[in-house]
Amino acid sequence: MYILALPFYLLEKIIKLAINKKILIFIICISFFYQSPSSSLTNNVIVTIDNVIITELDLKKELEFIKFFNKSEIDANSVKIRKDITESLIDRKIKKIEVDNAKIEITEKEIENYLYNYLVNSKINYEILNNFYKTHQIENDYLKNIISIDLRWIKMIRQIYESRININLTEVNEQIKKEAQTTEEDEKLKSQIISSEKNKILNKFSTTHLEKSKRKYLIKFL
């Protein structure tokens, strides 16, 4: 959507036609709205994925979000940074399309638990997060939506690929012999190693599956 500032010479003509103070006040309000910095920003479409779009505003939101959680400044004019963020947004859009098509669902409790742990690890509380949303005019469920997509994607990848995972238990047992001291430690360490190896393999499947999924859609950079 494009919002253009109303030319002043048109305002003068309209004001001359005003027949009472109410109309004049209305015109002044309209003029203020059109001249405000936030309303004069354009929201160009920068990428299309079939009939799904990514806009300049999406890019700006993600940029602010990354700066906020990384607690560091980012050069918004850097071609590489803009490219990397755009690619990340494309990946997220495609993940959402795929999990929606597969009808993958997760509970609100799963999302809330992940969100809570994410904020704790980032040393950010809900008040700080909500202030950030308000300051940058970002919807309050921005992070929750990201988490929801990621959790649904992970669930889908597990459903598709978990049966194909093959862990080399001989290597696991060799590693346990080197590190563990007691039988209890053996079992705990074995569980950790197997879980870690499974996640590594699933991450590889996730990357491969995403690249394969991207080839199904017409992605245009505008």
Secondary structure as GFF3:
##gff-version 3
##sequence-region A 1 222
A	DSSP	alpha_helix	8	17	.	.	.	ID=ss1
A	DSSP	alpha_helix	21	35	.	.	.	ID=ss2
A	DSSP	beta_strand	45	49	.	.	.	ID=ss3
A	DSSP	beta_strand	52	55	.	.	.	ID=ss4
A	DSSP	alpha_helix	56	70	.	.	.	ID=ss5
A	DSSP	alpha_helix	79	101	.	.	.	ID=ss6
A	DSSP	alpha_helix	108	122	.	.	.	ID=ss7
A	DSSP	alpha_helix	126	136	.	.	.	ID=ss8
A	DSSP	alpha_helix	142	161	.	.	.	ID=ss9
A	DSSP	three_ten_helix	162	164	.	.	.	ID=ss10
A	DSSP	alpha_helix	169	179	.	.	.	ID=ss11
A	DSSP	alpha_helix	183	214	.	.	.	ID=ss12
A	DSSP	beta_strand	219	221	.	.	.	ID=ss13
###
